[in-house]
Each structure stands twice: as structure tokens, then as C-alpha cells.
Amino acid sequence: MTKTYSFTLDYYNKCVIQRIIDKYNMKPMEATRSFLTSKIHEMLEDPEYAMWDYSERAIFDMWESEQVTGDPRNSVYIRGE
């Protein structure tokens, strides 16, 4: 795959942002900004990482790891533990 399709990004954006809103009681615009400006979203947009192989729950976990540690690669989904 040479690019991440817009419908794939749209799916992840909607699902992950809703999880952020639900868990952290953020306002929709704040949650949207937080996810769209994150490193994990940048990785999601890059076809080299093939992030579409992960569920939206895993992407959300990576976003949380990034918020806590500063790096989404600290997620258990990427570390493989």
C-alpha cells in the first residue's frame, strides 16, 4: 500500500477521538486537536508503519502512552509484551 486512505484515517479519527472524549471527558474539539497533533496520528498517516493493522483500541492505547511518556512506541502493542 502506498498511502493511507482517507476513509481509513476517518475511521480511526472518529473511533479514537470518541474514546478520548468518553474516557477523559474532554470537549470534542480538545480531543480532536490532541489526537490529530499527536505522534501516533502522524504514524497512522504514514503508510511505512502500516498502522491500519492495529485496532482502534490499540491506537488509543498508543495515544495514551504518548500522553504519559511522550512516545507512542512505549505502548505494549508496539513493545510486544
PyMOL commands that set and color helices and strands:
alter all, ss='L'
color gray80, all
select helices_A, chain A and resi 6-24+28-36+39-45+47-49+51-53+56-69+72-74+76-79
alter helices_A, ss='H'
color red, helices_A
deselect
rebuild
show_as cartoon
